[in-house]
Amino acid sequence: MGAVTSTVAARFAFFPPSPPSYGVEHPPPPPAAPGAGAGAAAQVVEAKEKGGGGGGSTVVELTGVPPKGNVEARRLRTKRGTEVVAMHVRQPGAKLTLLYSHGNAADLGQMYELFVELSSHLNVNLMGYDYSGYGQSSGKPSEQNTYADIEAVYRCLIETYGASEDTIILYGQSVGSGPTLDLASRLTRLRAVVLHSPILSGLRVMYPVKHTYWFDIYKNIDKVPLVRCPVLVIHGTADEVVDCSHGRALWELAKVKYEPLWIKGGNHCNLELYPEYIKHLKKFVTAIEKSPPPPPIDEESTETSGPSDRGPTEPECTVEDARKSTDCRDKTRPSVDHRHSTDRREKPRGSTDRRDKSRKSVGQSDKPRASVDQSDRPRKSIDRFGGMMKSVRLCNIDCFKVTATSGS
């Protein structure tokens, strides 16, 4: 059974940039205070290596990118034994933190300027990271590793940077929607979720299947109904890699819907270049910041600082107008993914795609295509945010490919 899952994952494909676009080195030891010996400096270094990340973190420096005074990089050890590189952008006065899971063929070096600019324009702290096997992170890319990766980064935000669950917005772009929704489905007081060109599942990117199979990966279609907080979906109508119908279906299944953004003519790699992208995202973050944090489910969960073992219960339809919730009527389907750990295998399931056919996704004019155009040519978008974010440079290639040897 594992071989079948591995084959699906291979056809789905992970594409870490090779070589990585940045390097990592240990920072020089801080100068010792007058009268203090080498032991004092060693204590400072040791203090920086403590905390967060599911087993410890170490402060490092990123090379090949312009240094910023408000950026700190760390190596975080995950529960699966890999070490992922993450960067934290501090924004003075920010009340919310964006945990950003980037797209497929990208790494922190390519996302660096975008992360810095997003933090500034949205007035949020931002934490970005590389999946296992991407950039300077160790290990190999896999579905289960990405789940452990985001959990380690989340723990670091809580334990090292003092964030709390109800001040964190999870942001998942394309393949990053997988770890984003996996974590979001298990957090009970998360503030919000952003899905940028998301996928319904790995298999559905390649084939228009109607049912969820046990060997599929990134089963977002099953997890999004379990998310209790507001969900914003952003997708381009001309996306040839992940059809816009994926985003529309996920938005339709979301329990607490925020006004979506369908970017007319936008494709898979260039949504940041449209002025409406940053405008709508800023509007969303402002609305979330003004709205009250989610109430605790019960007394035991008032100080939740990690993934919950309980499945979410049905929330009341009391979302403020600022959140633009357009539908709180959807009932959660029976949970098919109640994992207590990111390492547990999912149980075989029957059909989980039993939505009422009479329901139409709001604004859905594009019919799902019978196949997804999966170009074998890598894309590059090294541009800027129109006239609003002129200093942002992108090289976020996020394409799914079917390789010639993937079926073996």
C-alpha positions in Angstrom: 0.0 0.0 0.0 2.8 2.3 0.8 4.3 1.7 -2.7 1.0 2.9 -4.3 1.1 6.1 -2.2 4.7 6.7 -3.1 3.9 6.3 -6.8 1.1 8.9 -6.5 3.5 11.2 -4.6 6.2 10.7 -7.3 3.7 11.6 -10.1 2.5 14.5 -8.1 6.2 15.5 -7.8 8.2 17.7 -5.5 10.6 20.1 -7.2 13.1 21.7 -4.8 15.3 24.2 -6.6 18.7 22.8 -7.5 21.0 24.2 -6.5 19.4 26.1 -3.6 19.2 29.8 -4.1 20.8 30.6 -0.7 23.3 29.3 1.8 23.4 28.9 5.6 26.2 29.6 8.0 26.5 29.9 11.7 26.7 33.5 13.0 29.9 34.7 14.5 29.9 34.5 18.4 28.9 37.8 20.0 31.7 39.9 21.5 32.2 39.2 25.2 31.4 42.0 27.6 34.4 43.7 29.3 35.7 41.5 32.1 33.7 38.5 30.9 35.5 35.4 29.8 34.8 33.0 27.0 32.3 31.2 29.1 29.9 34.2 29.0 29.9 34.2 25.2 29.3 30.5 25.1 26.3 31.0 27.4 24.8 33.5 25.0 25.3 31.1 22.0 23.8 28.3 24.0 20.8 30.5 24.9 20.1 31.2 21.2 20.1 27.5 20.5 17.3 26.7 22.9 13.6 26.7 22.4 10.9 25.8 19.8 10.8 23.6 16.8 9.9 20.2 18.2 13.3 19.4 19.6 15.3 22.6 19.5 16.4 25.4 17.2 19.6 27.1 16.3 20.0 30.6 15.0 21.8 30.7 11.6 22.5 33.3 9.0 21.2 33.2 5.4 23.8 33.9 2.7 23.1 35.0 -0.8 20.2 37.3 0.3 20.4 40.9 1.5 20.7 41.1 5.3 17.8 42.7 7.1 17.8 43.8 10.7 14.3 42.5 11.3 14.9 39.0 9.9 16.1 36.1 11.9 16.8 32.6 10.5 16.8 29.3 12.4 17.3 25.6 12.0 14.4 23.7 13.5 14.4 19.9 14.3 11.2 18.1 13.4 9.7 15.1 15.1 10.7 13.0 12.0 14.4 13.8 12.5 14.9 16.4 9.7 16.1 19.9 10.2 14.3 22.7 8.4 15.4 26.2 7.8 12.9 29.0 8.7 13.0 32.8 8.6 11.1 35.1 10.9 10.4 38.7 9.8 9.5 40.9 12.8 7.2 43.9 12.2 7.1 46.4 15.0 3.7 46.8 16.4 2.2 43.8 14.5 -0.6 41.9 16.3 -0.8 39.0 13.9 1.7 36.5 12.5 1.5 34.9 9.0 2.9 31.4 8.8 3.6 31.0 5.1 4.0 27.6 3.3 5.4 28.4 -0.1 4.8 26.7 -3.5 6.5 23.7 -5.0 9.7 24.7 -6.9 10.7 27.6 -4.6 12.9 28.1 -1.6 13.5 30.8 1.0 16.1 32.6 -1.1 13.5 33.1 -3.9 10.8 34.0 -1.4 12.9 36.3 0.8 12.1 39.7 -0.6 8.4 38.7 -1.0 8.2 37.7 2.7 9.9 41.0 3.8 7.5 43.1 1.7 4.4 41.2 2.7 5.3 41.7 6.4 5.6 45.4 5.8 2.5 45.9 3.6 0.2 43.7 5.7 1.7 44.9 9.1 2.2 41.4 10.3 5.1 39.3 11.6 5.8 36.6 9.1 7.4 33.1 9.4 8.4 31.3 6.2 10.2 27.9 6.0 11.6 25.4 3.6 10.2 21.9 3.5 12.5 18.9 4.2 14.7 18.5 1.1 14.1 22.1 -0.1 16.7 24.9 0.1 19.1 24.1 3.0 16.6 21.9 4.9 17.8 18.3 5.4 15.9 15.1 4.5 13.7 14.3 1.5 10.5 15.9 0.4 7.4 13.8 1.3 3.8 14.5 2.4 4.4 13.3 6.0 7.6 15.3 6.2 5.8 18.5 5.2 3.2 17.9 8.0 6.1 17.6 10.6 7.8 20.6 9.1 4.9 23.0 9.5 4.3 21.7 13.0 7.9 22.4 14.0 7.6 25.9 12.6 4.3 26.4 14.5 5.9 25.3 17.7 8.8 27.7 17.2 6.4 30.6 16.8 4.7 29.7 20.0 7.7 28.8 22.1 10.4 31.1 20.7 8.6 34.1 19.3 5.8 34.3 21.8 2.9 34.0 19.3 -0.3 32.4 20.3 -2.7 30.3 18.3 -5.3 32.9 18.1 -2.9 35.4 16.6 -1.7 33.2 13.8 -2.9 33.2 10.2 -1.8 30.1 8.1 -1.1 30.9 4.5 -0.7 28.0 2.0 0.3 28.5 -1.6 -0.4 25.6 -4.0 1.3 22.5 -2.6 1.7 24.5 0.6 -2.1 24.3 1.0 -1.5 20.6 2.0 0.4 21.2 5.3 -1.5 24.4 5.9 -4.9 22.6 5.9 -3.6 19.6 7.8 -2.5 21.8 10.7 -5.5 24.1 10.4 -7.9 21.2 10.7 -6.4 20.3 14.1 -6.2 23.7 15.7 -9.3 24.9 17.5 -8.4 28.6 18.0 -6.5 29.5 14.8 -7.3 33.1 13.7 -7.6 32.6 9.9 -6.4 30.6 6.8 -5.4 31.9 3.3 -5.4 29.4 0.4 -3.5 30.7 -2.6 -4.0 28.6 -5.8 -4.8 25.6 -3.6 -5.3 21.9 -4.6 -8.2 19.6 -3.8 -5.8 16.7 -3.5 -2.7 15.4 -5.2 -4.5 12.9 -7.4 -7.1 15.5 -8.4 -4.4 17.7 -9.9 -3.7 14.9 -12.4 -7.0 13.2 -12.8 -10.6 14.5 -12.4 -11.6 11.8 -9.9 -14.9 12.1 -8.1 -13.9 10.1 -5.0 -11.1 10.3 -2.5 -8.9 7.2 -2.4 -6.8 6.0 0.5 -3.6 6.3 -1.6 -4.2 10.0 -2.5 -2.0 12.6 -0.9 -2.8 16.1 0.5 -6.5 15.4 0.9 -7.5 19.0 1.3 -11.0 18.3 0.2 -11.6 16.3 3.4 -9.8 18.7 5.7 -11.1 22.1 4.8 -14.6 21.4 6.3 -12.9 20.8 9.6 -11.4 24.3 9.8 -13.2 26.5 12.2 -11.8 29.9 11.4 -12.4 32.2 8.3 -10.9 30.9 5.1 -9.9 33.2 2.2 -9.3 31.6 -1.2 -7.3 33.3 -3.9 -7.1 31.7 -7.4 -6.4 32.8 -10.9 -9.1 32.0 -13.5 -6.5 31.2 -16.2 -4.5 28.8 -14.0 -3.2 26.0 -16.3 -1.4 24.0 -13.5 -4.1 23.8 -10.8 -7.5 24.6 -12.3 -9.5 27.3 -10.7 -12.2 24.8 -9.9 -10.0 23.5 -7.1 -10.1 26.8 -5.3 -13.8 27.2 -5.9 -14.6 23.8 -4.5 -12.5 24.4 -1.4 -14.1 27.7 -0.8 -17.5 26.1 -1.2 -16.6 23.5 1.4 -15.2 26.0 3.9 -17.2 26.3 7.1 -16.5 30.0 7.6 -16.1 31.7 4.2 -14.5 35.0 3.6 -15.1 36.9 0.3 -12.9 35.0 -2.2 -10.7 36.6 -4.9 -10.8 35.1 -8.4 -8.2 37.0 -10.3 -9.3 37.2 -13.9 -6.6 36.1 -16.3 -4.2 35.2 -13.4 -2.2 32.0 -13.8 -0.5 29.8 -11.3 2.7 31.8 -10.8 1.8 35.5 -11.1 -1.1 36.4 -8.8 1.2 38.6 -6.7 1.6 40.9 -9.7 -2.0 41.9 -9.8 -2.9 45.0 -7.7 -6.1 43.4 -6.5 -4.0 40.6 -4.8 -2.3 42.8 -2.2 -5.4 45.1 -1.9 -7.7 42.2 -1.1 -5.2 40.5 1.2 -4.7 43.6 3.1 -8.4 44.1 3.5 -8.7 40.5 4.8 -5.9 40.9 7.4 -7.4 44.2 8.6 -10.8 42.6 9.0 -9.3 39.6 10.9 -7.3 42.0 13.2 -10.5 44.0 14.0 -12.6 40.9 14.7 -12.4 39.2 18.1 -10.3 36.1 18.5 -12.2 32.8 18.4 -13.6 31.8 21.8 -12.3 28.7 23.5 -14.3 25.5 23.0 -14.2 24.7 26.7 -12.1 25.5 29.8 -9.5 22.9 28.8 -8.8 24.6 25.5 -8.5 28.2 26.6 -4.7 28.1 26.3 -4.2 25.8 23.4 -0.7 26.0 22.1 -0.5 23.0 19.8 -2.5 20.8 17.5 -5.7 19.6 19.1 -6.6 15.9 19.4 -10.3 16.6 19.2 -12.2 17.2 16.1 -13.8 20.6 15.7 -17.4 21.1 16.7 -20.0 23.0 14.7 -19.5 26.8 15.3 -22.3 29.3 15.7 -23.0 31.5 12.8 -22.0 34.7 14.5 -19.1 35.8 12.3 -18.9 39.6 12.0 -19.7 41.4 8.9 -16.1 42.5 8.6 -15.2 38.9 7.9 -17.4 38.7 4.9 -18.8 35.3 5.8 -21.2 34.4 3.1 -22.3 31.0 4.3 -22.3 29.3 7.7 -24.8 26.7 6.8 -22.5 23.9 5.7 -22.5 20.9 8.1 -19.2 19.2 8.7 -19.0 15.9 7.0 -18.0 12.9 9.2 -14.3 13.3 10.0 -12.1 11.0 8.0 -8.8 12.3 9.1 -8.7 12.5 13.0 -5.0 12.0 13.4 -3.5 12.4 16.8 -0.1 12.9 15.2 1.2 14.1 11.9 3.0 10.7 11.5 -0.1 8.5 11.6 -1.4 7.0 8.3 -4.8 7.9 7.3 -7.4 5.1 7.4 -8.9 3.9 4.1 -12.1 5.7 3.4 -15.0 5.5 1.0 -16.2 8.3 -1.1 -15.8 11.6 0.6 -17.0 13.7 -2.3 -20.7 13.6 -1.6 -21.6 17.2 -1.9 -25.1 18.1 -3.0 -24.9 18.5 -6.8 -27.5 21.2 -6.7 -25.2 23.5 -4.9 -23.3 25.9 -7.1 -20.1 27.6 -6.0 -20.5 31.3 -5.8 -19.3 33.0 -8.9 -18.3 29.6 -10.5 -18.5 30.0 -14.2 -15.6 27.7 -15.2 -16.5 24.0 -15.5 -13.8 21.6 -14.1 -11.7 20.5 -17.0 -11.3 16.8 -17.8 -7.6 17.1 -17.5 -5.1 19.5 -16.1 -2.6 21.1 -18.4 0.7 20.0 -16.8 3.4 21.8 -18.7 6.9 20.2 -18.5 8.5 23.6 -18.8 9.4 25.3 -15.5 8.0 28.7 -15.1 9.7 31.8 -13.6 8.1 35.0 -12.5 10.8 37.4 -11.5 8.7 40.5 -11.3 7.1 43.0 -9.0 3.7 43.7 -7.4 2.6 46.1 -10.1 2.9 49.7 -8.8 2.1 48.8 -5.2 5.0 46.6 -4.3 7.8 47.6 -6.6 10.7 46.1 -4.6 9.4 42.6 -4.5 11.3 40.1 -6.6 9.7 36.7 -7.3 11.0 33.4 -8.6 8.2 31.3 -7.3 8.0 28.4 -9.8 5.2 26.1 -8.6 4.5 23.5 -11.3 3.3 19.9 -11.1 4.8 17.5 -13.6 4.3 14.0 -14.7 7.8 12.5 -15.2 8.6 9.8 -17.6 9.7 7.4 -14.9 7.1 8.3 -12.3 5.0 5.3 -12.9 7.8 2.9 -12.1 
